[in-house]
Structures are given as structure tokens and as C-alpha cells.
Amino acid sequence: MKQKFALLLSCTLIIVLCSSWGFFAHKRINRVAIFTLPKGMLPFYLANIDFVTEHAVDPDKKRYVDSTEGPHHFFDADHYGKKPFDKMPQRWAEAERQYSADSLNKYGTVPWTIQHYYYKLVQAFKDKDTTAILRTSANLGHYIADAHVPLHLTENYNGQLTNQTGIHSFWETRVPELFSDGYNYNVGRAHYIESPLKEAWKICRKTFRCVDSVLVFERRLNATFTPDKKFEMVKRNGRKNKDYSVEYAAAYQTALHGMVERQMRAAILEIGCFWFSAWVDAGQPDLNKLIDKSTIDPIKAKQTNYELLLYRQGKVAVADK
């Protein structure tokens, strides 16, 4: 029994520490994306805001029970040369003919994964399947958020090729956990996307441009900090672990000139746009008929409406459920 518990605890810690964007950021991104939706969608998503928030991390959990899940979260663009987006066909069939499915899966498939879940969401809306709509929305939001993480667009995903091991969780977990309460999440209203696949590639192309800055700025910063100032013991999940210090993280955020905030904001808006576009492509079904009013907690509903009010005023609530 003790061995099973230790194994479970170990797996849980691995998931938390290795998850893309970190559980905290993924949940916040999905949650705030709901506030970008139009009135035809907003009541349904607000009624289910806790589900979409909590299940934002499902794809990361799946990675540790499904060996085929990993490639869905990244695209190693630099594997394909200095101008990868000029060489890589956007359509899967054409890319497969040029590189083979094995190669594509080895170096990541996030743009095609976004497209796949987009059309799953369209079908869920057409079927008026509440559970499928919510689960697919949460999953789609996760992959779109992943595509906004620069280190998901490079083979040097954890700085292992440049003696910067650990930078992955530093950028996408430590920095957001420390400073994202001060970020501005009012990104405006969702708009229609003509081509989900082209949009997914556009996201990856823009994110890839950030890779050098993520690595270069940390390398420069490292030269100005001694190890005892760079790291400190941090309590997480009831245990103390060595992590980047608050001072070092603050200096890194300053050096990045708001990059983490910009990428979170961009992810929030894109998720809202993909959800909205899928609903439109499904014929804009009446989602109000899918709201189960018997399960709505009046207190939580009041809190959520307050969050919505703050969002509309440009002051987004950041208390995640």
C-alpha cells in the first residue's frame, strides 16, 4: 500500500512539475477566455465555468497514461531548418508525404491537434452534446495555450542544448504563478476565424519568433546572479523544492518586457475565437437550452457574474476555482 501511495504521489508531482503552462496558468487562461464570448454563448459557458476551468489540464494528465499524447502539445519548428514555416506544408496529408507520419509525430503536431479538436467541437455543438462541448472546449483551449509557449516550438524545449536546463518550467510556471495576478486579461471580444488550420499555424509562427529571446535573456541574467541568489527553497504541494528565486524571476520578467503576459493574453483571445468560430460553423445552436439550471449554485453564479462585471470594466477577477 505504501509503495502504491508513493508511486501515485510521484506521478502527481511529475504531472504538476512537467505540465505545459502549469496547471495554474492553463486553468486561468481557459477561465478568462469564457469572458470573450458573445451573448449567444456566454450564459452556457458561465454556467459551466468551473468545469471548463478544472478540465483545462486534462490533456497534461493524459500524457502520463497515453504514450501517443505527448506530440499533441508541441511542434519543434527548428528541426525543419532556419525557415521552417516556409518549408512545412500546412495540411497533414501533404506534410506526411514529405516527412512521414513517424517523423511528424516525433517532432510535434500541435497545429494539427488544434484543427482536430476544433472540428470535434463543431460536431459537439451540432449534436448539442453538453458533455462533449465542455470537454472538447477545455481540451482545445489547452492545446491553443500550449502553442503560445515559445519552448513548445523548439527542440531546445528545456534549455538542455544551451546549459539552461529548467527554463521551461521557469518561463511557463514559476513566472506566471508569481506575477500573473498583476496581468491585464481584458483582451476584447472573440471574433470569427476563417480557417482554423491557418490560424493554428499563424499562432505557431508568431510564438516561434519568441524562442531566441526566452533563451538569450535568461542566459544574460544568469551571468549576473550567484547560485544562492538565483535559487531558493519553495513550498509546493506540501513539500519544499529548489526553484528559481522571486528576485531572479522578477528580473527575468523585466528582461522579457511582458512576454509572458502577452502570450497569456494572446492565448485567451485565440481560445475564445476558436470556441466562437466552432459555434458559428455548427449553425449557432441555442446553448441556453443546454443549461442545467438545477445544478447552478446561486452563490457561485453571483461570484461569476461579479467576475464578468470586472472583466467588462477592464478589471478582471483572478480568483480561480
Secondary structure by P-SEA (a helix, b strand, c coil): caaaaaaaaaaaaaaaaaccccaaaaaaaaaaaaaacccccaaaaaaaaaaaaaaccccccccccccccccccccccccccccccccccccaaaaaaaccaaaaaaaccaaaaaaaaaaaaaaaaaaccaaaaaaaaaaaaaaaaaaacccccccccccccccccaaaaaacccccccccccccccccbbbbbccaaaaaaaaaaaaaaacccccaaaaaaaaaccccccbbbbbcccbbbbcccaaaaaaaaaaacaaaaaaaaaaaaaaaaaaaaaaaaacccccccccccccccaaaaaaaaaaaaaaaacccccccc
